[in-house]
Amino acid sequence: MGGVLVAALVATTAVALSAQVRAGKRGAVAKGDNGAAAAGPRGAAVKGEEGYAAAGRRGAVVKGEEGYAAVGRHGNVVTGEEVDVQGAAVTRRGTVVVGEEGAVGVGRYGGVVVADRYESYDAWKAAAVVGSAIAVGTMLAKPPAAAAPVAVSGTTYYYHDNVFYTRVMSSGNVVYQVIAPPAGAIITTLPASCQSVRVNNVSYSQCGTTYYSKVSSGYQVVVLG
């Protein structure tokens, strides 16, 4: 981005200097028909027909027809116009990238991948950050191969690895959407990494953010609070 900023400053300043220039002890300003440029002890800024650029002690910003970029002491943001909702943010505490097919976030405690739709669970897994969790709302064209049907109050859900799916229509097609674990759903085997906890003096198995109670036919989803 530094090269873009320097190029913008040089190009626009060259145009502006052919017009009106003011200089003093605190800096200089040049203004012409095609834009303007200013430089002082705290930084520089330039504005032209195709965008602008600014740089100072705390960071820099460049904006043009195809998007913008910003860099500061605590991270950076880059965004363009190739997708409807787009961008990338990097800071000391994590990273987020957003595109037209979804988002990926990685932080100190793990990651999450969110998207509108994937062709399969394997396709989501290939795009996901290692250790990330598939988010509620994510849609798959088909459920995971190992998903098992689970009936709750006459409604059939599909369960796989501590994730529940329900069938919905999207753009005229049947897809399987990740939902919050439905209360009352019973699974036969607990997923890995569960731990025993006591809440209000009652024992539960906590698996991620989901709580299960032991019943005769397996483990039943309990919504606490």
Backbone bond lengths (Angstrom), bond angles and torsions (degrees), N, CA, C in turn:
res aa  C-N    CA-C-N  psi(-1)  N-CA   C-N-CA  omega(-1)  CA-C   N-CA-C  phi
1 M - - - 1.456 - - 1.512 111.23 -
2 G 1.359 117.00 -30.14 1.451 120.10 -179.92 1.499 112.08 -60.10
3 G 1.390 117.03 -38.05 1.457 120.53 178.76 1.512 111.65 -65.06
4 V 1.335 115.45 -39.63 1.471 119.55 177.96 1.502 110.68 -63.51
5 L 1.344 115.54 -43.58 1.463 120.22 -179.30 1.515 111.32 -61.95
6 V 1.336 117.91 -47.17 1.457 121.13 179.59 1.515 111.27 -62.17
7 A 1.346 115.95 -43.80 1.458 119.87 179.93 1.524 111.10 -61.44
8 A 1.353 114.90 -42.24 1.462 118.83 179.22 1.513 111.51 -63.55
9 L 1.330 115.58 -42.83 1.462 119.31 179.66 1.520 111.30 -62.64
10 V 1.316 116.54 -45.28 1.461 120.45 -178.19 1.523 111.22 -65.37
11 A 1.353 115.62 -48.11 1.460 119.45 -175.78 1.517 111.74 -64.18
12 T 1.333 116.20 -47.59 1.457 118.90 -176.43 1.518 111.72 -72.01
13 T 1.326 117.08 -36.70 1.452 119.93 178.65 1.517 111.10 -63.93
14 A 1.330 115.78 -37.25 1.461 119.68 179.29 1.517 111.04 -61.78
15 V 1.329 115.42 -39.57 1.466 119.23 178.61 1.519 110.47 -69.04
16 A 1.363 113.44 -43.74 1.462 117.08 -175.48 1.515 113.04 -67.60
17 L 1.325 117.52 -34.22 1.460 120.34 -177.12 1.521 113.01 -64.63
18 S 1.343 115.79 -18.78 1.461 118.57 178.19 1.514 111.21 -74.62
19 A 1.329 117.18 -4.44 1.452 120.57 -178.46 1.520 111.32 -114.26
20 Q 1.299 119.00 -102.02 1.460 123.33 -171.25 1.522 110.40 -115.83
21 V 1.333 117.62 128.90 1.458 122.27 -177.27 1.527 109.57 -129.59
22 R 1.328 115.10 134.87 1.461 120.93 174.42 1.529 108.05 -129.53
23 A 1.333 115.97 132.47 1.457 120.15 -177.96 1.520 109.83 -134.44
24 G 1.329 115.65 145.93 1.455 121.05 178.93 1.514 110.11 -152.51
25 K 1.329 116.37 -171.03 1.447 120.90 -178.33 1.532 112.57 -65.68
26 R 1.347 116.19 -28.65 1.460 119.44 -175.50 1.522 112.76 -93.79
27 G 1.349 118.17 -1.51 1.455 118.80 179.95 1.512 112.18 146.34
28 A 1.322 115.16 -163.11 1.461 120.62 -177.44 1.527 110.43 -145.17
29 V 1.345 114.15 151.61 1.461 121.49 177.52 1.512 108.43 -132.80
30 A 1.332 115.29 134.38 1.463 120.91 176.15 1.522 108.30 -126.50
31 K 1.334 116.14 132.84 1.451 120.60 -177.74 1.518 109.79 -137.03
32 G 1.340 114.96 133.24 1.453 120.55 178.88 1.511 111.09 -141.32
33 D 1.321 116.34 -171.67 1.462 120.78 -178.13 1.526 112.47 -66.33
34 N 1.334 117.62 -28.60 1.463 120.84 -174.33 1.522 114.40 -99.98
35 G 1.334 118.29 -1.54 1.449 119.28 -179.91 1.508 112.01 158.03
36 A 1.323 115.18 -166.16 1.454 120.60 -178.05 1.518 109.41 -150.57
37 A 1.338 115.11 156.97 1.460 121.25 177.91 1.516 108.43 -142.02
38 A 1.357 115.31 145.43 1.448 120.40 178.73 1.521 108.91 -141.81
39 A 1.329 116.02 141.65 1.462 121.19 178.66 1.519 109.33 -139.57
40 G 1.326 115.21 136.49 1.456 120.28 179.60 1.507 110.38 -148.49
41 P 1.330 117.54 -175.78 1.470 120.82 -176.63 1.524 113.58 -65.19
42 R 1.346 118.69 -18.91 1.468 121.43 -177.76 1.526 113.27 -102.24
43 G 1.337 118.15 -1.53 1.457 119.70 178.78 1.505 112.60 150.46
44 A 1.309 115.14 -167.07 1.459 121.02 -178.14 1.511 109.89 -143.34
45 A 1.334 115.77 152.70 1.458 121.42 178.19 1.517 109.05 -143.32
46 V 1.326 115.64 147.34 1.450 120.90 178.61 1.514 109.40 -143.35
47 K 1.313 118.10 139.89 1.456 123.04 -179.86 1.519 109.32 -134.36
48 G 1.328 114.59 129.78 1.458 120.17 178.46 1.510 110.95 -134.34
49 E 1.336 115.40 -172.11 1.451 120.03 -177.39 1.530 112.36 -66.70
50 E 1.332 118.55 -27.30 1.456 121.54 -174.52 1.525 113.58 -102.16
51 G 1.342 118.02 2.64 1.446 119.53 178.61 1.511 112.06 150.73
52 Y 1.312 116.79 -162.66 1.451 120.47 -179.81 1.528 109.71 -148.73
53 A 1.327 115.30 164.41 1.461 121.95 176.98 1.516 108.37 -145.46
54 A 1.326 116.06 145.42 1.456 121.33 178.07 1.521 108.75 -145.73
55 A 1.336 115.65 142.01 1.457 120.87 178.54 1.516 109.32 -140.12
56 G 1.342 115.26 137.20 1.457 120.54 178.17 1.515 110.01 -146.86
57 R 1.320 115.72 -172.15 1.457 119.72 -176.99 1.522 112.64 -66.95
58 R 1.333 118.36 -25.10 1.462 121.73 -175.63 1.528 113.76 -99.44
59 G 1.338 118.01 -0.42 1.459 119.26 178.47 1.514 112.03 152.24
60 A 1.321 115.61 -167.96 1.454 121.15 -177.74 1.518 110.42 -148.88
61 V 1.332 115.38 152.80 1.459 122.21 178.69 1.516 108.81 -136.46
62 V 1.343 115.71 136.49 1.458 121.47 173.73 1.516 107.84 -130.65
63 K 1.325 118.44 132.43 1.455 122.40 178.50 1.519 109.67 -133.45
64 G 1.330 115.13 132.14 1.455 120.76 177.66 1.512 110.36 -139.98
65 E 1.334 116.50 -170.28 1.453 120.89 -177.33 1.522 112.71 -65.12
66 E 1.332 118.18 -27.48 1.461 121.34 -175.40 1.524 113.27 -98.05
67 G 1.328 118.21 5.57 1.455 120.05 178.44 1.508 112.02 139.80
68 Y 1.314 116.08 -159.82 1.449 119.66 -179.06 1.522 110.10 -149.87
69 A 1.317 115.17 165.14 1.462 121.88 176.42 1.522 108.36 -141.41
70 A 1.321 115.63 143.51 1.458 120.81 178.58 1.517 109.31 -139.92
71 V 1.312 116.17 138.75 1.460 122.14 179.07 1.518 108.75 -132.54
72 G 1.333 116.05 130.81 1.461 120.79 178.18 1.513 110.93 -139.40
73 R 1.319 116.09 -173.52 1.462 120.47 -176.49 1.521 112.05 -66.79
74 H 1.333 118.14 -27.86 1.457 121.35 -173.46 1.532 113.07 -104.34
75 G 1.326 119.03 9.84 1.455 120.57 177.91 1.507 111.93 143.17
76 N 1.327 116.09 -165.29 1.448 119.64 -179.67 1.511 111.20 -147.13
77 V 1.312 115.80 159.77 1.455 123.27 176.97 1.516 108.54 -133.10
78 V 1.334 115.95 135.33 1.460 121.28 176.80 1.515 107.89 -131.38
79 T 1.316 117.48 132.30 1.454 119.89 177.22 1.523 109.99 -144.69
80 G 1.327 116.43 146.53 1.452 122.20 -179.89 1.509 110.25 -133.97
81 E 1.319 117.47 -173.32 1.454 120.01 -176.32 1.523 113.00 -111.47
82 E 1.348 117.58 17.53 1.452 119.72 -179.56 1.526 112.56 -75.11
83 V 1.331 118.02 -19.70 1.449 122.28 178.13 1.516 109.27 -131.76
84 D 1.351 116.04 163.95 1.448 119.90 -175.94 1.527 111.94 -68.77
85 V 1.315 115.69 -49.24 1.460 120.43 177.63 1.511 106.03 -119.69
86 Q 1.294 117.03 111.71 1.445 118.21 -167.61 1.513 111.32 -142.12
87 G 1.316 115.59 157.69 1.452 118.17 175.96 1.505 113.02 153.67
88 A 1.298 113.67 165.98 1.458 121.04 175.39 1.508 107.55 -142.52
89 A 1.297 116.61 136.47 1.455 121.01 178.55 1.521 108.87 -132.81
90 V 1.308 115.65 132.05 1.459 121.11 -179.97 1.530 108.06 -129.34
91 T 1.309 116.72 125.05 1.462 120.95 177.17 1.526 108.79 -136.57
92 R 1.314 115.30 -179.26 1.455 119.66 -179.53 1.516 111.96 -65.94
93 R 1.328 118.88 -21.81 1.460 121.85 -174.57 1.524 113.55 -101.74
94 G 1.352 118.26 -2.81 1.455 118.58 178.18 1.507 112.61 158.42
95 T 1.323 114.98 -172.94 1.459 122.13 -176.12 1.520 109.84 -138.31
96 V 1.328 116.25 142.27 1.455 121.76 174.34 1.518 108.72 -134.00
97 V 1.330 116.46 132.32 1.463 121.82 174.88 1.513 107.57 -127.38
98 V 1.331 117.00 129.41 1.461 121.99 -178.32 1.517 109.57 -122.80
99 G 1.330 116.58 131.91 1.459 122.37 176.57 1.511 110.10 -136.77
100 E 1.309 117.33 -178.32 1.454 120.36 -175.26 1.527 112.59 -70.27
101 E 1.323 118.55 -14.28 1.455 120.89 178.74 1.513 112.69 -102.17
102 G 1.319 118.23 -0.01 1.451 119.78 177.82 1.503 112.66 145.65
103 A 1.319 115.49 -156.89 1.456 120.91 -175.97 1.517 110.49 -145.63
104 V 1.315 114.26 153.83 1.458 121.20 175.33 1.513 107.52 -130.23
105 G 1.316 116.51 131.72 1.455 120.57 177.77 1.521 110.61 -130.31
106 V 1.312 115.98 135.91 1.460 121.25 179.44 1.517 108.56 -132.09
107 G 1.327 116.60 129.13 1.459 121.03 178.74 1.512 110.57 -133.74
108 R 1.315 115.49 -169.37 1.464 120.55 -177.61 1.514 112.36 -65.37
109 Y 1.347 117.61 -24.52 1.459 120.18 -174.45 1.523 113.06 -110.75
110 G 1.334 118.16 16.91 1.458 120.38 177.75 1.511 111.43 128.93
111 G 1.340 116.00 -164.48 1.458 119.50 -176.50 1.514 111.49 -143.42
112 V 1.298 115.65 169.44 1.457 121.78 176.20 1.517 108.52 -146.07
113 V 1.321 115.98 143.23 1.454 121.75 177.43 1.513 107.85 -119.29
114 V 1.316 116.81 129.09 1.454 121.78 -179.96 1.519 108.86 -125.51
115 A 1.307 117.33 134.49 1.457 120.54 177.10 1.507 108.89 -150.67
116 D 1.312 116.68 164.08 1.451 120.83 176.61 1.518 110.77 -70.11
117 R 1.336 115.40 -45.17 1.467 117.69 -174.42 1.525 111.37 -161.15
118 Y 1.339 114.49 143.92 1.461 122.35 172.33 1.518 108.10 -127.84
119 E 1.305 116.33 155.24 1.456 120.45 -179.98 1.520 111.61 -70.01
120 S 1.311 117.39 -28.93 1.458 120.76 -178.79 1.520 109.60 -160.51
121 Y 1.332 115.09 171.22 1.457 119.81 175.95 1.520 110.40 -64.45
122 D 1.327 116.38 -37.46 1.463 120.33 178.65 1.522 111.21 -63.85
123 A 1.341 116.92 -35.24 1.463 120.39 177.80 1.523 110.39 -66.77
124 W 1.342 116.23 -40.99 1.462 118.49 176.11 1.516 110.07 -63.52
125 K 1.324 116.79 -44.94 1.455 121.06 -177.01 1.518 111.57 -61.59
126 A 1.341 116.44 -36.11 1.464 120.07 179.35 1.524 111.35 -65.94
127 A 1.337 116.53 -30.94 1.459 120.51 -179.07 1.520 112.81 -88.57
128 A 1.335 116.20 -16.61 1.457 120.28 -173.28 1.519 112.26 -78.59
129 V 1.315 114.31 152.52 1.457 121.39 172.24 1.524 108.10 -72.94
130 V 1.305 117.44 141.31 1.461 121.21 179.60 1.527 109.95 -55.98
131 G 1.333 115.68 127.73 1.456 120.31 179.25 1.514 114.26 88.18
132 S 1.336 117.84 -0.33 1.455 120.52 -178.82 1.524 110.55 -81.51
133 A 1.325 116.01 164.34 1.457 122.52 -179.06 1.514 109.68 -114.13
134 I 1.317 116.21 140.08 1.465 119.81 177.35 1.530 108.02 -71.09
135 A 1.303 117.37 132.39 1.463 121.86 -170.46 1.519 112.09 -87.62
136 V 1.325 114.63 151.22 1.461 121.04 173.45 1.527 109.01 -58.13
137 G 1.315 116.61 133.69 1.459 121.36 -178.40 1.514 113.55 103.60
138 T 1.338 116.92 -20.23 1.463 120.71 178.55 1.522 109.40 -64.66
139 M 1.334 116.71 139.05 1.457 121.40 -178.59 1.523 110.98 -116.04
140 L 1.319 115.40 139.17 1.457 122.31 176.36 1.522 108.69 -118.79
141 A 1.327 116.66 142.82 1.461 120.29 178.07 1.526 110.75 -65.68
142 K 1.319 116.20 -26.54 1.464 121.18 175.96 1.519 108.07 -148.04
143 P 1.332 117.61 151.72 1.461 119.70 -177.99 1.523 110.57 -72.93
144 P 1.325 117.81 165.17 1.463 120.08 175.68 1.522 110.60 -56.08
145 A 1.309 116.34 146.98 1.464 120.86 -177.14 1.522 112.16 -58.37
146 A 1.323 116.06 -32.70 1.466 120.13 -177.60 1.521 112.96 -91.32
147 A 1.323 118.39 5.23 1.461 121.03 -178.23 1.526 110.76 -66.18
148 A 1.332 115.48 138.83 1.462 121.35 179.95 1.524 109.69 -114.16
149 P 1.341 117.67 140.34 1.467 119.48 178.08 1.525 111.24 -69.58
150 V 1.322 115.40 141.01 1.463 122.07 178.65 1.525 107.17 -133.78
151 A 1.321 117.09 122.84 1.463 121.52 -178.46 1.520 110.41 -97.43
152 V 1.331 115.57 132.94 1.460 121.95 177.28 1.524 107.86 -136.12
153 S 1.322 116.36 114.49 1.470 121.60 177.81 1.526 111.98 51.40
154 G 1.333 116.52 42.90 1.457 121.11 176.57 1.510 115.18 84.46
155 T 1.314 118.06 -3.22 1.467 121.87 178.71 1.522 109.14 -106.58
156 T 1.338 116.05 133.75 1.460 120.41 179.91 1.518 110.69 -96.18
157 Y 1.307 115.48 125.63 1.455 122.95 173.90 1.523 108.28 -113.41
158 Y 1.320 115.68 173.02 1.463 120.71 177.87 1.527 107.75 -126.61
159 Y 1.331 114.50 134.89 1.457 119.72 -174.05 1.520 111.01 -122.36
160 H 1.344 114.73 137.89 1.457 120.63 173.82 1.522 109.56 -157.84
161 D 1.330 116.76 121.65 1.454 123.21 172.27 1.532 112.70 53.01
162 N 1.328 115.44 53.62 1.465 122.77 176.67 1.526 113.93 67.71
163 V 1.329 117.17 19.41 1.463 121.86 178.17 1.524 108.65 -126.32
164 F 1.326 116.45 135.63 1.455 122.18 179.27 1.534 109.68 -110.90
165 Y 1.322 115.53 142.12 1.467 122.33 -179.92 1.525 109.00 -125.46
166 T 1.318 115.63 150.88 1.451 121.24 173.01 1.522 108.93 -130.86
167 R 1.309 116.69 151.23 1.472 121.35 179.89 1.520 109.20 -81.32
168 V 1.339 116.23 129.79 1.459 122.07 176.91 1.529 108.56 -138.69
169 M 1.307 115.32 166.71 1.464 120.81 175.72 1.522 109.22 -99.02
170 S 1.322 116.18 134.47 1.460 121.53 176.69 1.520 108.76 -139.56
171 S 1.317 116.41 117.53 1.479 121.84 -179.31 1.516 111.54 53.81
172 G 1.328 116.37 38.24 1.453 120.99 177.33 1.513 114.92 83.12
173 N 1.331 117.82 2.86 1.459 121.70 -178.85 1.521 110.80 -118.67
174 V 1.332 115.60 148.45 1.453 120.88 174.77 1.525 108.59 -79.20
175 V 1.325 116.56 127.33 1.466 121.54 177.08 1.527 107.85 -132.28
176 Y 1.324 114.73 170.44 1.455 120.47 -178.03 1.523 107.50 -118.31
177 Q 1.323 114.56 114.85 1.460 120.39 -172.33 1.528 111.35 -105.54
178 V 1.322 115.44 137.01 1.457 121.02 177.40 1.525 109.61 -68.97
179 I 1.326 116.16 131.77 1.462 121.11 179.93 1.526 109.39 -127.24
180 A 1.314 116.02 167.00 1.461 120.22 172.30 1.519 108.13 -66.85
181 P 1.317 118.25 143.59 1.471 120.22 -178.84 1.527 111.26 -52.87
182 P 1.338 117.79 123.28 1.471 119.86 -178.43 1.526 111.52 -75.02
183 A 1.303 116.71 131.62 1.462 121.45 178.89 1.519 109.78 -59.18
184 G 1.329 116.08 133.74 1.457 120.87 178.92 1.513 114.11 97.53
185 A 1.334 117.95 -13.98 1.466 120.83 178.80 1.520 109.58 -65.09
186 I 1.338 116.32 137.71 1.461 120.94 -178.38 1.522 109.67 -117.86
187 I 1.324 115.49 128.42 1.459 121.82 175.50 1.524 108.16 -114.41
188 T 1.330 115.59 154.86 1.465 118.97 -175.43 1.523 113.01 -84.43
189 T 1.329 116.41 -30.27 1.468 120.55 -176.82 1.516 109.88 -133.91
190 L 1.313 116.67 137.03 1.458 120.09 177.76 1.522 110.77 -73.11
191 P 1.328 117.30 145.81 1.470 119.49 174.89 1.517 110.75 -69.16
192 A 1.307 115.68 169.37 1.458 119.91 -179.70 1.531 110.87 -69.29
193 S 1.318 115.33 162.58 1.469 123.65 174.85 1.515 113.43 66.41
194 C 1.319 118.30 24.49 1.466 120.19 174.17 1.524 109.29 -83.22
195 Q 1.305 115.74 158.22 1.455 120.13 177.99 1.520 110.11 -137.70
196 S 1.314 115.95 150.61 1.459 121.21 179.16 1.523 109.57 -82.88
197 V 1.327 116.24 132.16 1.462 121.37 179.30 1.523 108.77 -135.94
198 R 1.314 115.31 162.86 1.465 120.98 175.48 1.523 108.25 -123.10
199 V 1.315 115.47 127.81 1.452 122.19 178.27 1.520 107.83 -126.91
200 N 1.322 116.69 122.36 1.475 121.53 -176.16 1.521 111.21 53.01
201 N 1.338 113.82 39.42 1.465 122.11 176.50 1.536 112.96 68.27
202 V 1.332 116.44 21.26 1.466 121.52 176.59 1.526 108.22 -118.82
203 S 1.333 117.48 136.81 1.465 122.04 -177.79 1.527 110.91 -85.25
204 Y 1.341 115.69 135.43 1.458 122.78 176.52 1.521 108.75 -137.11
205 S 1.319 114.67 162.83 1.462 120.79 169.18 1.520 106.75 -103.94
206 Q 1.327 116.74 120.33 1.458 121.15 179.69 1.519 108.88 -99.84
207 C 1.342 115.26 122.26 1.466 122.09 179.16 1.523 107.21 -122.42
208 G 1.313 116.82 99.27 1.466 119.47 -172.48 1.513 108.37 67.61
209 T 1.335 116.28 -122.87 1.462 120.76 178.19 1.525 112.12 -101.12
210 T 1.340 116.84 7.13 1.460 121.78 -178.19 1.520 110.75 -103.26
211 Y 1.345 115.96 138.26 1.459 121.62 179.03 1.531 109.34 -111.39
212 Y 1.327 115.19 137.89 1.460 121.43 178.08 1.523 109.48 -123.59
213 S 1.325 114.53 144.50 1.459 121.55 175.38 1.519 108.30 -113.16
214 K 1.334 117.46 137.05 1.467 121.33 -179.02 1.532 109.98 -71.29
215 V 1.338 115.15 126.92 1.469 121.20 175.44 1.525 107.55 -128.08
216 S 1.336 116.40 174.24 1.463 119.99 -174.42 1.534 112.42 -63.37
217 S 1.330 117.52 -30.68 1.471 120.12 -176.39 1.515 113.46 -99.19
218 G 1.338 117.39 3.76 1.461 119.17 178.62 1.518 111.46 149.96
219 Y 1.333 115.40 -128.32 1.461 121.61 -177.73 1.519 108.82 -132.63
220 Q 1.318 115.69 126.39 1.455 121.32 -174.00 1.524 111.98 -105.75
221 V 1.341 115.05 135.46 1.456 120.80 179.14 1.529 109.91 -65.76
222 V 1.313 115.16 130.24 1.465 121.30 177.98 1.518 107.70 -122.85
223 V 1.328 116.60 130.44 1.455 121.19 176.28 1.528 108.00 -99.26
224 L 1.308 115.57 112.88 1.455 120.47 -177.94 1.521 111.47 -90.49
225 G 1.305 115.61 150.26 1.454 119.41 176.63 1.489 111.57 83.64
